[in-house]
Amino acid sequence: MRGLVCGTVAFVGVLGCAASSPPSTGNSSATSATKPTSEPALVRVVAHDFAFDSAHSVPAGLVAIRFVNDGRAIHMLGIARLDSGKTVPDVYQALVKNGSLDWFNEVGGPGAVSPGDSVTQYAVLEPGSYSMICWWPDSTGKAHVMLGMMSTLTVTGETAGAPIEPTPDIYLRERDYHIAATGAFTAGHHVFRVDNDGPQHHDVALLRVLPGKTDAEVDKWLMNPSVSNPPVEAVGGTVGIARWGHTEFAADLKPGSYLMLCLIPDAKDRKPHFMHGMVTKVSVT
Ligand SMILES: [Cu+2]
């Protein structure tokens, strides 16, 4: 148990802290409706060990974030809106000093992706300053952000109308402590919608169990997910979203076993939420 907590608290620690912040407004219902916009703005972010290569500006509204992992480690891309006056260096300083992050508003971002893979995640972004951060742990359990894996995104202009979000065919509803999945888990392309009913922040890691790997091997890896040669392939999901928030991500499923779990540490005991029951196994046919 200890290994898991030590190994994961570092990379998801801040997400748990952020759970006490007010619900994020990265939700389409928070935008004033004038005219619908259908085409999302595209941001492509390439992850290296340990830096992001990305555009630094995007127009407000529905944004499709294409996250490509060009590194040798698993990476993820957490997106958070920073309250006025706060910067990405301020986030880093707060993490180093274990300071307050109540100005750090999580709105999701592409979940964990294995080397050589990519994922698309959708977010409705209001104008403002955002941080992009990798929370995955290195071999010492330290989040990649501590190695400098962070970047800035400025969302410009105004949110024009209610964006038309992609149509999901798989629905994940999260709450303390459960993930309910509905939809047909068939091989091929799917759009997942994730809703967080709270009260804490939740994320989703979509993991494909590699052929021949056992549950015991997967459990062992989850205790220390920074080790190499994982028995799973990380194929996306979403980084933490606040209560009442939602997001969509796309995934191409292959036949086999998949796990969907929440890695965020609990507000009370710091154990990752999957240890409280937020894990669902599905079989893709
Ligand atoms: Cu990383």
Boltz pocket constraint, residues with backbone or C-beta under 6 A from the ligand:
constraints:
  - pocket:
      binder: B
      contacts: [[A, 48], [A, 50], [A, 73], [A, 74], [A, 75], [A, 76], [A, 134], [A, 135], [A, 136], [A, 144], [A, 149]]
      max_distance: 6.0
